[in-house]
Amino acid sequence: MAKGLILLTSMIFFVYGLLCLFFPVEVLRYVVEGNVSSSSGIIEVRSNFGGLYISIAVILYILASKEATIRIGLISVLIIMLGMAAGRSLGIFIDGSPNWVMYLYLTAEIIVSSLSIVLLHKNQIKSITKKYT
């Protein structure tokens, strides 16, 4: 299950990254109900949402590929999701009036964070049990 969560998170980041890389204006219009009209703004979306998210996806995929790195993969997913949830929560608090997509993303970030914590705890118990049996 831990590997599955890491791979699912990787896949979501990869797909979202590809969408931002190739359709930055459309993604922003849908997600934030806004528009970026300058070349520099579009380049920034391609870089920070496209390139960065694809990079995160590749790193998570690599971490999920070996049993020895599953734990660090779960920790990585947890840190990424908590960081995104914290930033989104701060934005909702400071800026107010988020659209439904922001709440959907925040809910997903909280759920994935919670699953990561549960799986980390479960894997830790499994490791301890293995050690003493």
N, C-alpha and C positions, 0 to 999 in steps of 0.2 A: 504493500500500500504506500509506503514511503517513496519508493522509486516512482510509482504511478503519479503521486502528487507532484513530484519534481518534474517529471516528464510533461504532465498536463500544464503546469505553470510555464515550462519552457515553450511548449507549443503555442500557448496563448500569447506570450511575449513575441514569438517568432511571427505569427500571423499578424498581430497588431503592428509590429515593426515593419513588415512588408507593406501593409496598407499605408502606413505613414510615409514610407520611403517612396512609394509610387503614386499615392493619391493624397498628398498632405492637405490640400485645400478641402477636399471632400470630407476627410476624416475630421478635421477641425470644425467644419460646418455642422457635422452631425453630433460630435461629442460636446463641443462647447457652445454650439449655436452662434459661432462667430466666424470671422473671416480674416485671413491674412492675405494682404494684397501686395506687399513688397517682396522682391526677390530674396532679400536677406531673411525675412520672416519665414518664407517657404523653405529656404535652405536650412534654417534652424530647426524647423519641424522635421525635415528629412534626417538631419543629423541626430538631434536629441531624442526623437521618438522613433525614427526609423533605425538608424545605425546603432544607437545605444540599446534599444530593445532587442534587436537581433543579436547583438553581442551578449546581452544577458541570457538570451535563449540558448545560445551556443555554450556558454559557461555552465548553465544548469544542465544541459544535455550531457556534457562531459562529466559533470559530477554525478549524474544519475547512472552513468554507464559502468561504474565499478562499485562493488559492494563496499569497498574500503572508503569511498567518498560519499556514501549516501547521507551520513550524519552531517557532514559539512554542507551537503546540498540542501538538506532540510533547514539548517541554520541560515543558509543563504536566502532561501525562500522566505523564511521568517523575517529576517532583517529587511529584505526588499519590500515585503508586504506591509510590515509595520511602518517603515519609512514612508511609503506611499499613503497609507491610512492616516498617519500623523500629519503629513503635508496637506492632504485633502481635508481633514478635520479642521486644521488651522484655517485653511482657505474658506471653508463653510462658515466658521465662526467669525472671521474678520470680514469677509466679503459678502456673506449672506446670499440668499436667493439662488441656490444651485438648481440646476435642472435635474430631471429624474436620472440621467445617466451618471451624474456624480454620486447620487445615493446608491445606484446599482454597483458602481465600482467600489465604493466604500464598503458596502455589504460584502462583496466578493473578497476584498482585502482582509476584512475581519474574519471571514469564514476560513480562508486559506491560512491565515496566521494561527487561528485556533487549531486547525487540523495539524499544522506543523508542530505546534506545542504538544498536542496529544501524541503524535507519532514519535517525536523526540523522546518523550517520556516512556512510551511503549518500547522503543528500541533500546533505551537505557536499561529498562527492567529485563528485557530479553538478553542483553549483554551480561548483566550481573548473574542471571540464572544460568546462562551458558558457562560462565566462569566457575561456578560452584557445583556443576553437575558432571 
